[in-house]
């Protein structure tokens, strides 16, 4: 792997550590009215209008600019920075009644754990999780969102004899410098989970906001004939699972991960990554609606990935060694679709066992049996290095290709901007800043921010960001930070939250739907540099028709310089927002926000594990909210590449995803749900479309007597300049018609007439589009129907394995 010099350093004008917050107060920060401060002008002057894109290493750490400020700090570093920061600031839960003494950060050793490899630490772990009346299913005194907890596990070996049970809002983090081992005791009973992240107080499909990272789960001391699971991960969106090793005895009944939510199913997740499995019967026993899986490694496992149930799964950078089956999608005749790309098998008896709707692309297969087996029959696939293979229904230039029993098609055009030096799609791991000391982090509270959900923290946050540029990481302890004006995030910024710290918009600045303003503006158009965001939650505190939660203009000099990891968006549905009580009028959804996320023309952004959710229900109370967010994710990025890995966009009025003249986009799993209240009223209500400025759909091709036509588009692909937009796996789910979970009453029993609109003539390809309760899967902008669900049965209703231009043909 090669390293890269941060080219932005050549242009940076960093703030010195001796510069204090008072001097920053003397400058005005950037405002949407066009006023540009002297500070911001420094950054504007260093613009690179068209950076030369070169492949970058996958494990990218652009901390050179920070290291120069903290050379002395390395000498006295005492372990990983996270524990150091928690000692300085615990974080708060401001809407928790009598929560002044509530502890967010919980070191298991403070609860009696020894980590000596001999003492049973089970009770200590569970005490750390349950202290201060934390209960399952949001039944504790803080409701669903009011009791976040970071469970810190220092290095050591912790003996566990019965299940460690996590609750919603729990994040388990081990020391990444020396991964702690959570080891199953030999006395562990049969059919036991070492850790269960399924909070049984809620259905699996509403198990949100949980995480596990930086631990080793070891069951090797338990008898091989027992059924033992390292982890039950029956969870849904806004959860995070990465950098976990699972060690199991070979030739055993042990399983790495299962997804068992009982009668509620296995969940509705988005993303997991950087997991390794050694030994055992099954590595990942998959049972979920959809997922993007990235960088999973299996060695000496009987079956690496066994798919019990799935509607669509996108797998990238999967490595199987000495396994019987790498991906088994033939269990119980699984009807969903799978995409396996940029992956490798060495000494695999069978690479993929499946039935239908399969995409295989750029696979490195060595010393292995058949690449694909379907219904017990080996398929003639051939070498798939630098090749694309599809099995299932395909469409080329709007014409249906006869059902493919499997064929190699033209290799997907990846361009040069989206890939690494080996031609594989670039990815960037969640930054953990393991090479930095605690002194490299500056809390926004040091700049005067309160995080109490009441105080206006706008100026304090802006001051902190300006002072910390290129020298410190801006740390947001758990809390709710109220923002009343646009926050400008300059190049050279890194923002880190704690258990999904909330930054929320409020005030008249965001009140005008005719002049929408972002709460967070990342760079100005044409600026180049680094901006990293992780473990944050952006929300709306009130009804704000002119609010864009985040706008990105910034591009990097290297791939992935501008990145969002485990960053999520929520409109309503929780105690931190007045939408709970202001948006209850049935059939009259409130105009809560203009747009969730806007990737503008000059941006280049890497997004991994992100949920853009307009709430369909109240997490903390029983309010029946009818929320009409205007738009989900709008992508105009054409100057630099964009990566969307494991994203979901749900319940917006006009569209979930809209691409306009976008170029160089890689998407691995896009998940969509339509608003439950539509079509009562019919879209575009409660909004008026602005076709000229925002290229909104006006639904003019719909017959007004068919109300299910006027509903949120899942995806709109617009513009003659569209180029190299590649989508691998999309799930579009429609459940209801109208308030109070009304039954579907559309044509032929459908819930929605159209979901994917295509205006662009070329430059994109979509693999494994899956739909539920939809009449037309793909429609042209002039109303011409390309593909219907009835003629493409499969998955949760319909599936098209490939759609694009003539290159789709065999």
N, C-alpha and C positions, 0 to 999 in steps of 0.2 A: 504494500500500500504506500502511496506516495503522499507527502504532506505539501501544503500550499502556504505560501506567504500571504498574509492578508493585505492585498493591494490597496485597500482603502486607507491603510496607514500612510501611504505616500501622499495622501491628500488631506489627512485629518488635521484638525486644529484642536487637540484635546484640552479640556479644562484641567488645570493643575489641582492637585489634592489640596493645596493651601487655599484655594479659592472657596469662600464660604457661601452659604445660602443667601446672605444679605446682598452680596454682589449680584447674584442671579435675580433677586427681586428688582434690581434697577433696570432690568430689561423686560420689555413686553414680549410675551410669547406669541407665536403665530396665531392669527385669527382668520376665520373664513372670509372676512370682508376684504382680504387682500393685503392688509398691513403686514409688513415683513420687518422683523427686528434686525438689529445689527448681528446678533448671534445667529439668527437663521440665515442671514445673508452670507455669512462665512461658509455655511454648508451649501448654499445655492451656487456660490462661485466655483465650487469644486466639482460641479456636475460632469459626468461623462455621459454624453447623449446616447451612445450606442456601445456599451461595454462589449468587449470581445469575450464570448462565452467559451470556456474551456472545461472539459470534464474535471471533476474534483473527486477526491477520495470519498468513500461511502461514510466512514466514521470521521466526520469533519468536526474539528474543534478550532474555531477562529478566536482564540483567546490571546493571541500575541499582543494585542493592544492593551489588554488588561495586565498581562504579566509584567510589562515594563513599569507599571505603577506599583507593583507589589513584590518586587524582588526581595525586599527585607521581610515581608510578611511570610514568605515561605520558610524562613528559618525558625519561626516560632509557631508554626501551624501545629495544632493538636487535633489530629483526626479530620474527619469530613466536616465541612462548614455548616451543615444543617443543624447539628447539635449545638454548635457554637452560637448560631443565630437564635435558636430557641431559648437559650439561656438569657439572651438579651431581651427577647420579646416573645411572649407566649402566643400572641394572637388572641382575638376575642370573637365572641358570637353575639353581636349587639342586639339582636331581637330575641334573645333568650331571656325569659323572665328571671330576674334575680341571678343573672349570669355573670356578675362581676368577677367571680372567682372561678369561672369555668376554665378548665384546662384543655387546650387544643393539643398541645404537644405532650406526648406520654411515652417516656422511656420505660421499656418493660422492666429494666433493672430497678427502677424506682418502685415497682410493684412486687418485688421479691424474686424476679428471675435472676438466675446465676449464670446461665450460659456456660457451665463448666463441663458439659458432656456427661454428667452423672445425675444431677438433680432433676426431678420432674418439674418442669416450668409451666405446665399447662395452666394451672390456676392463676399464675402471675400474668400470663398473656390475657386470659379472659377477664381478669380484674382491670387490666389496663384498658380494655375495650369497653367494659360496662360501667366503669366508675362514673359517678355523678348522674346516675339514673338514665344512662344510655340504654335503650331497649330496641328490639327489632321492629321493623316496619314503621318507623317514625312514631311509635307509641310513647316514647319518652317525653319529658317535659319540653323538649325543644322542637317537637314536631318532626317532620321529614328532614328539613334543611337546617335546623337550628343547633345541631350538636355535632359538628365536624370534629374528627379526631385523627391526628397523625400519630401512629404507633411506631415509635423509633426502636429498631432492633440493632443494638451494637454488635460488633463482631463477637463470635463465640459459637458454641454448639448447644442448642436448647432442646432438651428431651421433652417430647409431647406424647402423652398417653391416650388422649381423647381429643375430639375435634375442637379446634380453635374456631369460634364462630364470629364472623364479621357482621356488622350492621351497616345500613346505608349511611354514607358520609364518612366511612372509615378508609384511611389510606395507610397501608403497612409499607414502611420503607426501611430497608436494611442498609448497612454501611457499604457503599459501592467500592471502597478501597480494600475491603476484606469481607467478602460476602458472608453473613452469618448463616449457619446451618440450622434449620429447623428439622429435627430428626425424630422420626416416629419410634416410640418405644416398642420393644419386642412384645409387650403385653397388650398392644393395641388390638381391639376386638375386630373380628371379621366384619366386612362391609362398613368401614369407617373412613371418613375424610380426615386427612391431616389438617387442612384448612378448608372451611366452607365460606365462600363469599356470597352464597345465596341467602339473602335475608328473608326468612320464611314468613315475615310479617307482611310482605308485599308479593304480588305475582312477580315472576321472573321478568316480565316485560316492563315493570316499573322499578326494577332494581338499578337505580342510577347512582352516580357519584361515589364510586369505590375504586380502590387501586391497590396493587401490590407490585413492588419492584425491589430488586437487589437482594434476593434471598436464594438459598439452596433448600429444596424440599427433598428430604432423604428418607426413603422407606426400606432401605436395604437390610435393616435389622429385624424386620417383620417377616414371619414365615412366608415362603413363596406361594403356598397354597391358599393363603388368605386373599380375599378381594379387598384391596386397599387403594384408595385414591389419594394422590398428593393434594389435589385441589378440586373443589366443586366451584365452577365459574358460570353459574346460571344467572347471568346479568345482562344488562342492556346498555343503552347509549351512555356516554359520558363516564365510562369506566376505563381504567388503564391497567394493563398487565404487560410488564416488560422486564428484561434482565433477570429472569428466573431460571434456575437450573433444577431439573427433576431427576433424581437418582433412584433407580429401582433395581431389584435383583433380576438378573436374566432368567429366562424360562420360568417366569412367575405369572400370577394373576393380577399383578399390580397395574394400575392405570395412572398416567400422569394427570390429565385434566378430564373431568367429565362436566357435563352441563345438565344438571337434574334439578328442575324447579317443580317437581311433582306434577300435579294436574295443570299447572300454568305453563308447562313446557320449559325449554332451555334458555329462553331470553331472546333479546333483539339487540345484539351488539354491533359494534362497528370495527374494532381494531385490537389486535394484540401483536407483539413483536419480540424478537430477541429472546427466544426461549430455547432451551436445550433439554433433550430427553435421552436418558441412557437406561437401557434395560426395560423390562416390563412387557406386559401383553399388548397394551395400546398406549401410544404417546398422548395423542389428543383424540378423545372420543367426542366428536362434534355433534351438537344438538342445539341449533340456534337458527333464527330466521335468515341472518346474513352476517358476513364478516369479511374483513380484509386481514389476511395473515401474512406477516412479513418477517423474514429471517428466523425461521424455525429449523432447528437442527435435531435429527434423530439418529441414534446409533445403537445397534443391537436391540432394537425394539421389534416385536413380532409384526405389528401393524403400526406404522407411524401415525397416520391420520385416518381414523375410521369415522365416516360420516353417517350417523344414524338418521339425521334429519337436517335438511338445509334447503333453502330456496335459491340462494346464490352465494358462492364463496369464491373470493379472488385470492390466490396464493402466489406470493412473490418471494424469490430467494429462499426456497425450501431446499434443504439438503438432507438426503436420506442415505445412510450407509449401513450395510449389512442388516436389511430388513426384509421381511417376506413381501409386504405390500407397502408402498410409499403412501399412496392415496387410495383408499377403498371407498368409492361412492356407489358401490353396488349392493350395499346392505339394505335389505327390505325394499329393494327397487326404488331407491331414493329418486324422486322426480325432479329435483332442482338442477341448477347449472353450476359448473365449476370452470374456473380459469386457472391454469397453472403456467406461470411464466418465469423465465430467468432462474431456473432451478436445476438441481443436479441429483443424480442417483448413482451410487457406486455399490455394486453387489446387492441389487434388489431383485428378488424373484419376479415381481410384477411392479411396474412403476405406477400405473393407474388402472384401477378396476372400476368401470362405470357402466352407464346405460345410454344416456343421451345428453345432448346440449353440453358438449365438452370443447373447450379451447385449450390447446397445448401450444406453447410458443417458446422457442429458444431454450431447449433442454439439453443438458450435458449428461448423457447416459453412458455409463461404463460398467462392463462386466455384469450386465443385468439381463433379465428375461424380457418378455414383451413390454413395450412402452405402454400399450393400451390393450386391455382385455374387456370385451363387451359381452355380457351374458355367456361367459365361459369361452368365448371365441377370441383368439388373438387377432388383432387388427394389423394390417400391413401399414405401418406408419413410416418406417425408415428413419434416417438421421434427422433430428429436429434442431440441430444447432443452427441458429440463424434462420429458422423456418417457422411457419404458422400452420397449424392443423386444426380443422374444425369438424365436429360431428353434430349434425342437427340442422334445423331450418335456417336458411340464410337468404338475404336480399341484397342484390347488386343493382345499383342504379334504379331503385324502386321496383325492380322485377324480382319475383321470388325465384330463387334457385331451387331446382328439385331437391327434395330431402336428401341430405348428404349422409351416406353411410360411413363417412370419414374420408377426408381428402386434404391434401396440402394445397394451400392457396398462397397467393403472393405475400411475401413477408411484410409485416406491418411497417409502414414508413415511420421510423422513430426520429428522423432528423439527427442532428449532432448536439443539440442543446439539452435534450432530455436525458442523455445517457452518460455513463461513465466511460473510462478508458477501455473497458472491455465490451462496450456496446450494450450493456445491461442498463435498465432504467436506474437512474441515480436515486439513492435514498439517503436520508440523514437521520441518525439516531437521536433520540431525546437527549438534549444536552443536560449533563449533570455537573459540569464544571469541577471534576474531580481533581484537577491540577491547581485549583485556587484555594487560598485560605479564607477563613471567615472575614478577615479584614478587607477582602475584595468586594464585600457586599455592603450596601448602604440601605437601611430601612427607610421607606418613605416617611415613617413616623419621626425619624431624625430631622426631616424637613418640615415637620409640623402637621403632617396628616394624622387624622384621628381614626378613621376606619370604623366610625360608630354608626354609620347609616343616616346621620343627621347633619353633621358638620360638613360644610362645603370644602372638600379637599382638593379642588381644582388647582389652585395656585401652588399648594405644597407639592403635589405630584409633578406639576410642570417644572418647578424649581429643582426637584430631585433629579428629574431626567436630564435637564440641561447641565447640572453640575457633574453628573455621573458619566457623561459621554466619554467613551473610550477608556475609562479608568475604573469604573465600578459597576457592578450589577445592581440594579434597583430591585430591592426585595420588598414584597407586599405581604406582611404578616396577615394571617387570617382576619377577616373583617369585611365590612361593607363600606367601600369608599365612594362617596357621593361626588359626582362631577356635573358642573353646570355650564361648562364651556368646552370647546374643542381642545383636547390635549394633543400637542404636537410631539411625536416621537422622532427625535433626530437620528440620523445615521450614527452608529456607534453605541446603540442602546441595547440593553438586555434586561428583560423584565421577568421576574420569577415570583410565582404565588405560592401559597401554602394551603394545601387541601382545597384547591379551587377558590382562591380569594376572589371576592366579588368587586368589580368596578361597575358602578351603575350610573346611568344618565338621569338628569332631572333638570327642570327649568325651562323658561321661555325660549332660550337659545335653540332648543330642539323642537319648538312648537309649530313651526310653519312648514306645512307640507309642500308649499310652492317654492321653498328655498331650503331643502334638506341640508343638514350639517352633520358631520361625523362626530361621535364622542371621542374616538381615537383616530388620529390621522398619522399614518406611518410614512414619514418623509413627505417631501413635496415632489411634484412631477419632475422627473429627470434626475433626482438625487440618487447617489450610489453609496452603498455602505452596508453595515451589518445591523440587523434588528432581530432579536430573538425573544420569543414569548413562550412561556410554559406555565402550566398549572394555574390558569386563570379562568374566570367566568365573567363574561360581559352581559349586563342586564339593563332593563329599562325600569326606572323607579316610578314612572307615571305614564299617562297617556301622552305620547309625544309624536305627533304626525310627521314631524320633520327630522326624526332621528335616524341616522345611519350609525349603527353601533361601531363598526370599524371600516376605515377606508385605507387601502394600501396603494401608495405611489412608488415606494422605494424599490430599487433593484440592487442586487449585490454585484460585486466584481467576480464572485465565484458562485457556483451552484449552491443553493441552500443558505446563502448568507441571510436572507430574510425568511424566518421560519416561525411556525406556530405548532407547538406540540402540546397535546392535551389541553387545548384552549377551546372553550365551549361558549354558547350564546343562549340566553333564555329570555323570552318575552312573556312576563306574567307567570302565574302559577305558584308563587311563593310569597312568604311574609315580607320579603324585602321590597315588594312592589305594590303600589296602590291599584294596580290593575285588578287585584283580587276583588276589590269592591266597586271599581268604576266601570267594569266591563261585564255586567251581568244581564243586560237587557236582551232577552231572547230575540233572535232574528235580526239584531242590530249590532253586529260586531263593531267594537271600537277600533279606531285607527291608531293602534298602539305605537307603531313605529313605521318609518318609511321603508327601510331596508336593513337587513342584518349585516351583510358583508359585501364590500365593493372592492374588487381588484381592478384597478384602473389601468389604462393603456401602458404606462411606463413601468408597471410593477413586474416583479418576478418573485414568486412566493412559493415556499414549500409548506404545505399544510398536512399534518398527520394527526388523525384522531380528533375530529371536530364535529360537534353536533349543533346545528342551527335550529333551535326549537322554539316555536311559538306554542305556548302551553295549551293543551287540549283539556287539562284537568288541573285542579289545585292540589299541590303537593302537601301543603301544611294545614289546609282547612277544607271546608265542603262547599266553597263558593263555586257556582256554575258559571264559569267565565266564557265569554264569546269574544275572542280576540282576533282582530283583523290586521295583522302585520301585512304591509304592502308586498314586499319582495324578499326573497331569500338571498341567494348568492348570485351576484352579477359579475361576470368575468369579461373584461375587454382587453386583457393583457396581451400585447402583441410584440413588445420589445424584448422581453426575456421569457424564459420558460416558467411554467406553473406546474406544480405537482399537487394533486389532491388524493391523499391516501387515507382511506377509511373515514369518509365524511357522510353525514346525514343532514337533510334539510326538510323540515316538516311544518305543515299547517300554515302556509302563507297564501295570500290572496291571488296574486298574479302568477307567480312561478316559484318553484323551488330552486332551480338552476337556470340561468340564462347566459349563454355564450354569444358574444357579438364580435365578429372579426377576430376571434381569439386565435392565437398561434402558439404552437409548441406547448401543448397541455397533455399531461399524463394523469389519468384518473383511475384509481384502483378502488372500486366499490363506491357507488353513490346511492344512498338510500333515501326514499321519499315516502311521505304520507300526505294525503290531501287533507285539508281542513275538515273536521267533522261537521261543522255547521253548514258548509256548502252542500247544495246550491240554494240555501235559504239564508240570505239572499244570493242571487246569482252574481258571479263575478262579472264586471270588476267591482261591484259594490263591496264595501262602502267607499271605494276609491273611484276617482275619475282617471282614466288612463292618459298618460302623457307620452304619446307615440313619438313626437318630434324630438323631445329631449332625452327621455329615458327608454324609448323603444319598447314601451309596454305593449302587451297584447290587448287588443280591443274586443276580441271575441266576436268580430263582425261576421264571421263565417258560420256562426251558430244559429240554428233555428230556435227562436225564443221559446217555443212550446216544448223544447227538449232541454229542460233546465240543467241536466247533467252534462251538457256540453260546456256550460259557462262555469268552469271550475279551474282551480290552480293547474297550470301546466307543470308537469314534473321536470321537463327539460325543453328548452327552446334553443335551437342551434341556428344562429342568424349570421348573415353577412357574407359577401362575396370574397372577402379577404381571409376567410377561415383557412387555417393551414396546420396540419400535423396535430390534430386533436384526437387522442386515442383513449377510449373509455373501455375499461375491463370490468364488467359486472355492474349492473344497476337493478335495484329492486324498487318497484313502484306499487305501493299498497294503498288501496282505497277500501274503507270499511263501512262508512255510513253516509246517509243523505239527510242533512238537516240537524237542528239542535236535538238534544236528548237522545242522541245515538239512533236517529231515525233509520228505518229499514231502507235498503236500496230499491229504487223504483225506476231505473233507467231502461233504455231499450234492451230487450233480450235479457232482462234481469240484472243488467250491469249497474254499477255504482257511478261510473264516469265514462263519458263518451271518448274523449281524447286525452292523451297524456304526454306524448312526445311530438313536438313540432319541428320540422326540418325546413329551413329556408336556404341554408348554404348548399351549394351545388357540389362541392368537392372538399377535400382536405380533412376529412374526419372519418373515423371508423368506430363502431360500437359493437362490443362483444358481450353476449349474454345479458340481453335486456329481458327482465322478468316483470310480470304484471299480475295484479290480483283484482278481479271484479271490474275489468275494463273492457269496453267495446272495441276501440281502435288503439292498437299499440303504437303505431307510427303514422303520422299524418303530415302531408305537405302544407305549407302556409296558405296555399290557395284552397285548402279543404279536401284535396285528393287523399284518399285513404290508401296507404301503402301496405300495412299489415294489420290484421285483426287478431284478437285473442283466440277466437274460435278456430281459426285455421292454424294456430300455433300452440296447441294445447301442451301443457307441461308446467313444471314449477308450481307456483301458487295459483295458476290459472293459465298463463301463457308465457312462452319463452322463445326468443329469437337469438340464435347463437352468434350471428354475425350480420351487421348491416353497414353498408358503405358503398363505395363506388365499384367500378368493374373489377377491381383487384380481389373482390370477395369470391369471384368465380374460381372453380378449380382450374 
